[in-house]
Amino acid sequence: MKVYFDGHQVVPFVQIVKLTWNNIVYDNNEEWDAENNRWVCKEAGIYHFGLAVNFPNYYSGAWIMLIKNDNESFLKTYGRPAGGSTEIVTATDKNMEVGDYVDARTLHMKSPSIELWGGEFCMYFSVHRVG
């Protein structure tokens, strides 16, 4: 499964925000829940999760994270700008059971709100079964 956001998302200052996705690249097992912006596991196993978020050049630091079942943060990645826009990309493997679900969230430290930049290759969430 791979989804991406095409457009602009506004993220308020110092608030954890669930990221939204408005385009499906593929969803071979029909596990994407578009209504709730999350992936739902239909087959137990080990899955590889990928997440990328592109931040504009004026932010001061941000986290991207994956949250399992609304209460377990199993991946957090921090990024700081390196000049120009900065894309934070991260990935991990995680054991999942049938019915588990995962969504992507972000938090930034730049006042006021910032606007994330979308596009298939700079703001995406992907899940692949690996075992």
C-alpha positions in Angstrom: 0.0 0.0 0.0 1.2 3.5 -0.8 -0.6 6.8 -0.4 0.5 10.3 -0.8 -0.7 13.8 -0.3 -0.9 16.2 -3.2 -1.5 19.8 -2.2 -0.8 21.7 1.1 -1.5 20.7 4.7 -1.4 23.3 7.5 0.2 22.1 10.8 -0.3 24.3 13.9 2.6 25.1 16.2 3.5 22.5 18.8 0.4 20.3 18.1 0.6 16.6 17.1 -1.4 16.4 13.9 -2.6 13.3 12.0 -1.4 13.6 8.4 -4.0 13.2 5.7 -3.5 11.4 2.4 -5.6 12.1 -0.7 -4.1 9.8 -3.4 -3.7 6.1 -3.5 -0.8 4.8 -5.6 -1.7 1.2 -4.9 -3.5 -0.9 -2.3 -3.2 -4.5 -3.3 -4.9 -5.9 -0.2 -7.5 -3.2 0.2 -6.1 -2.2 3.6 -6.2 1.6 3.2 -9.0 3.2 5.3 -9.4 6.6 3.5 -12.2 7.7 5.9 -9.9 7.5 8.9 -6.6 8.1 7.1 -4.9 4.9 8.3 -3.7 1.5 7.2 -5.5 -1.5 8.7 -3.8 -4.9 8.9 -5.8 -7.8 7.2 -3.1 -10.4 7.5 -0.7 -10.9 10.5 3.0 -10.6 9.8 6.0 -8.4 9.7 5.5 -5.2 7.7 7.9 -2.5 6.4 6.6 1.0 7.0 7.9 4.0 5.1 7.1 7.7 5.8 8.3 10.9 4.1 7.2 14.5 4.9 8.5 17.6 3.2 8.8 20.7 5.3 9.3 24.2 4.0 12.6 26.0 4.6 11.5 28.2 7.5 10.7 25.5 10.1 13.0 25.0 13.1 12.7 21.3 13.8 10.0 18.6 13.4 9.1 15.0 14.2 7.3 12.5 12.0 5.9 9.5 13.7 3.8 6.3 13.1 1.2 5.5 15.7 -0.3 2.0 16.1 -3.8 1.6 17.4 -4.0 5.3 18.5 -1.7 4.6 21.5 1.7 3.1 20.6 4.3 5.3 18.9 6.6 2.8 17.2 8.6 5.2 15.0 9.7 8.8 15.7 12.2 10.6 13.6 13.4 14.2 14.2 14.7 16.5 11.5 16.2 19.9 11.4 16.5 22.1 8.3 19.7 21.9 6.3 19.0 24.9 4.1 16.1 25.1 1.7 13.2 22.7 2.1 13.9 19.6 4.2 12.4 16.2 3.6 12.3 13.8 6.6 12.3 10.2 5.5 12.1 7.2 7.8 11.3 3.5 7.8 11.1 0.5 10.1 9.7 -3.0 10.3 7.0 -4.0 12.8 5.1 -7.1 13.7 1.3 -6.5 13.2 -1.8 -8.5 14.0 -5.1 -8.6 12.1 -7.1 -5.5 13.0 -4.1 -3.4 14.1 -4.0 0.0 12.4 -1.4 2.6 11.8 -1.5 6.3 11.0 1.1 9.0 10.5 1.5 12.2 12.5 3.7 15.2 12.8 4.8 17.9 15.2 6.8 21.0 14.5 8.5 23.6 16.6 8.1 26.7 14.4 5.6 29.4 15.4 3.1 30.0 13.9 1.6 27.3 11.7 3.5 25.9 8.8 2.3 24.5 5.5 3.6 21.1 4.3 4.4 20.6 0.7 2.8 17.6 -1.0 3.6 15.4 -4.0 4.0 11.7 -4.6 7.7 11.6 -4.0 8.0 14.1 -1.1 5.0 13.3 1.2 4.0 9.6 1.3 3.1 6.7 3.6 3.8 3.1 2.5 3.4 -0.3 4.0 4.7 -3.6 2.6 4.4 -7.1 4.1 7.9 -8.6 4.4 7.4 -11.7 6.6 
